[in-house]
């Protein structure tokens, strides 16, 4: 009924940006996790999830993002987010995710903040 | 939960199949747009509807594998509130026994799930849960 989430990755020396397009449900979350774990296997420790192309998520998809955050904490890495809709950002705050993952309004500020 | 006159009403019966929650979210969006809700509030209603449907799909164990959703636009003369009632005929649960998820604990736990009710309560203005051996009804509303 809904299209599979599309995931693209851009690696730029010390920071890997994961772009999503579509609904982050359980399958979408798994797609993101697959991309994140591939990057972690390649020693990437600084991941940015750009959700500009995602307008809706569900809690099953977010629970998979929490697994990625847990993994990043284990390896002293970090997962950050940018370009969230106000509702997705509010949901992350309701869940307390913002304590463990930085949220940036746009990619430019994220790249600047994460490179500092 | 307070009621005004019902200005517009839609009822959906959805099979508990993957992604059917999106059909419910589209109906919620259409009615919220009719009410001229802000886009941020519409998104919040959409997300709460998705979560309520998923909770029912995942946890109700309803024999008929269906969920009924009633959308009602309420108000005295103009639309004031969108009320959404999600009903299943499952095994029910005790809302008081549902542990509130805490991120610090979830990060260490084997299961990271269990956020649905917390998200619904955080996004909607009013939420009421009635549950028993013959099923569960979640009534939630958001003002314009």
Interface residues (C-beta under 8 A of the other chain):
Chain A: X1 X2 X23 X25 X55 X56 X57 X58 X59 X60 X62 X63 X64 X66 X67 X69 X70 X73 X85 X86 X87 X90 X91 X94 X95 X96 X97 X99 X100
Chain B: X18 X19 X20 X21 X22 X23 X25 X40 X43 X44 X46 X47 X50 X51 X54 X101 X102 X103 X104 X106 X107 X108 X111 X112 X113 X115 X116 X118 X119 X122 X123
